[in-house]
Amino acid sequence: MSEVTDVVLPVLQKIQAEISSMRASLNEVRVTQVEQSEKLDDLSRYFTVMFGHVSRHEIDIDEIRKRLKAVEAKLSPPPEAV
């Protein structure tokens, strides 16, 4: 081999090895990103359901308050405290 090849070839092989290592790392990052995205989707669905239940309960409480006020309006006022 020529002197240029003797000098350049090891450098190119090192660059190729580093690129290969970076690709492997990038693939690991992609796998982790997919896993995290799936977990976030699950969490998002959980919060959507949870907030739906909370909203429904708030509506139920509001309805109970309205009914309580209607019942209190029909009752005679409580006796005055002594």
Rosetta blueprint (number, residue, H / E / L):
1 M L
2 S L
3 E H
4 V H
5 T H
6 D H
7 V H
8 V H
9 L H
10 P H
11 V H
12 L H
13 Q H
14 K H
15 I H
16 Q H
17 A H
18 E H
19 I H
20 S H
21 S H
22 M H
23 R H
24 A H
25 S H
26 L H
27 N H
28 E H
29 V H
30 R H
31 V H
32 T H
33 Q H
34 V H
35 E H
36 Q H
37 S H
38 E H
39 K H
40 L H
41 D H
42 D H
43 L H
44 S H
45 R H
46 Y H
47 F H
48 T H
49 V H
50 M H
51 F H
52 G H
53 H H
54 V H
55 S H
56 R H
57 H H
58 E H
59 I H
60 D H
61 I H
62 D H
63 E H
64 I H
65 R H
66 K H
67 R H
68 L H
69 K H
70 A H
71 V H
72 E H
73 A H
74 K H
75 L L
76 S L
77 P L
78 P L
79 P L
80 E L
81 A L
82 V L
